[in-house]
Amino acid sequence: MSISAVEEPESSSGRYRWLTVLIIVTASIALGGEIFLLAYAESRLIAAAGVIVWAPLVGLLCWAMIRLRADYRQALRESAGARAAEAALLQSWERNRAIVETALDGVITIDISGIITDWNTQAAAIFGWTREEAVGQLLSETVIPVRDREAHVRGLREYLKTGAGPILNRRMEVSAQHKDGHEFLVELSVSPARIGESYMFGAFVRDITERRRAERRLASQYAVTRVLDDAVTLEEAMSRVMQAVGESLEWELGVFWKLDKPAGLLRCFNHWQSATIDADEFVMVTRDQAFEFGVGLPGRIWASGQPVWIADIVADADLPRSTVAATGGLHGAFGFPILVGGEVEGVIEFFSRPVREPDEEILDMMADVGLKLGQFGERAMAKDALHQTEAQLRQSQKMEAVGRLAGGIAHDFNNLLTVIRGYSELVLSRLAPDDPSWRDIEEVKKAADRAAGLTGQLLSFSRRQFVAVKVVDLNTIVTNMDGMLRRLIGEDIIEFWADLAPQLWAIRADPGQIEQIIMNLAVNARDAMPTGGRLLIETRNVTIGKGTRSNTVMVDKGSYVMLAVKDSGHGMSEEVQAHVFEPFFTTKESGKGTGLGLSTVYGIVKQSGGTIGIESKPGHGTTCTMLFPRVDEAVCNVPDVGGGEVQAHRRETVLIVEDEPAVRGLVHEALRASGYDVLVARHGIEALVAGARHRGPIHLLLADVVMPQMSGPEVAEKLAAMRPGLKVLYMSGYPDHPLFSKGGVTGGAAFLQKPFTMNVLTRKVREVLDGVNGV
């Protein structure tokens, strides 16, 4: 039977209807009274029915609905809180993830099995593995070098067993491996964290390659600076700089090439080698080689004047040493020039076993190091030049003082020698060769001649000798002396040759003095080679530029003509070299040398405006180098005037002014014997009186330069005012008067040097009277 077919009593039906109303009303109240008005009409119809029976039930129902509403509202509140907490948790996770992802250090987490569970962006940048590639892999197979993997596994196992590990909770520097296989340094800190019954490990990794590189560069620069502060010479600095740079920048081998300018080659001067490399064969080949401009790594650096980097020299077939480098396991290479005064003075190159790609920062730094080395070289040159200049100044001052003394003595001595030689000649001219006294007088004359030579050397040394300066060619002088030099040195035991540069520049000097220089040096060389040897005379055109160095002479920049005399004798010590130019200093046995040979050479060179230097080592011979300033004038070839005594052409008058009685008497007698009319005066005032009183012409004034009351030039000036056309011949044994400039006679005036012979006197008088002026 269906439910719809059941009939129920009327009262029952009414109760149900009442109950329905109550439920509706109660529900409406519980739900906010939304249907209250709708149910109001019907409720009035059934209000009276079943009030007493259903009232408790209705109250219970109302309580239940109110409770249900409260629980519903609480559930809504809890649901909203849960959603808010979930959102906050998600936001916190995202924030922490963003912090980890944007961290400058690599952040890696692993589980107790060593498997990577997290891997941030910086870790991917450091190691080359993406997060997708790294997560899920063993840490030991991704970032740990093969040699350290076993130690990693043992350390992890030890921590799980004992709770302690060698690298936990500390910062340390270790080697790591990139995805491409190369190793690099990282700073690592690892911290464990317990999660429930298990552990996880968090690692913070920082790539310190650049920091270490910067530290090495800074250390290299500091080491170079320290070396340059301590070193004395450029060569000493190079060796220590190679070691400092090699050790700080991790290169295994360094080579210093020094430029041999005369040969135009770079030659291996020194090398540095790390103890960790065996490259003896490469070093041996390097030491035996020399590189031309543009050839090999050193030649390329020389040609470019800039640092050069080669990633792998084995792969460069144009490098002469690539094969032997491969044998020695060398690959990476770079080098830089040493610039001194803007010119390449040398090259430093470095080698390493691994292939090394060009590093612009290292190249820039090494270019700066090259400049510092060049500046050091310039300072060393300046310091060396200063020391040499100071030494030369002291030597010059010392020799100037001695020269003044020697010159003063020579002045008086020459007057005496003039008298001795002159009267000896007069006596000899009156004696027959078979006269018993003739030989005695001849010996007196020879002694006077030797003494005259000695005083000439003193004057040459003191740079107070009268010179006949001309524009000359050194090659011509050396060539003309060839036969005499061979006889002088004894060519049977000493090999002699001259290496003369073609088209040699001209110089201004006294040809006789140049001959004396060569003879003195040749004699010294002969005495230094008693058992034989080699003597070389060399001439060269030399241009000294800014920063050009010479080991023996210091000169300003310009063009010079070099005269060098080299021997293979026993050489000299530094102590002897310090005194070689001093007068009367000699290393020869007593009676075998005057000690004036080199001092005379020194004086002549200085008087000619040149510079001289000695380079010698015991057992290695001696080289004497002289530099004379170049002149752009034609070479003079003035023939010598020969002949004996010259007689007066006619009765010419000569006025002699000489304060020394013996010299005055000698000259008077010699000129009178040659047919001249002679007037004599003891000083300038007497000469002026004689000039005024003499009625006839006076053709020549023969005057001493230095006299009391009035000098020779002053006498000549006053007499010329009285007697226009008067010719003048000066004589002196000591050219220390303003009349003489740099050893030569000014104004074209004629001069006769004491001591002189009678033949020289009469010939010179004749030359002046005939208008052939000359010194």
Order of alpha helices (4+ residues) and beta strands (2+ residues): alpha-alpha-alpha-beta-beta-alpha-alpha-alpha-beta-beta-beta-alpha-alpha-beta-beta-alpha-beta-alpha-beta-alpha-beta-beta-alpha-alpha-beta-alpha-alpha-beta-beta-alpha-beta-beta-alpha-alpha-beta-beta-beta-alpha-beta-alpha-beta-alpha-beta-beta-beta-beta-alpha
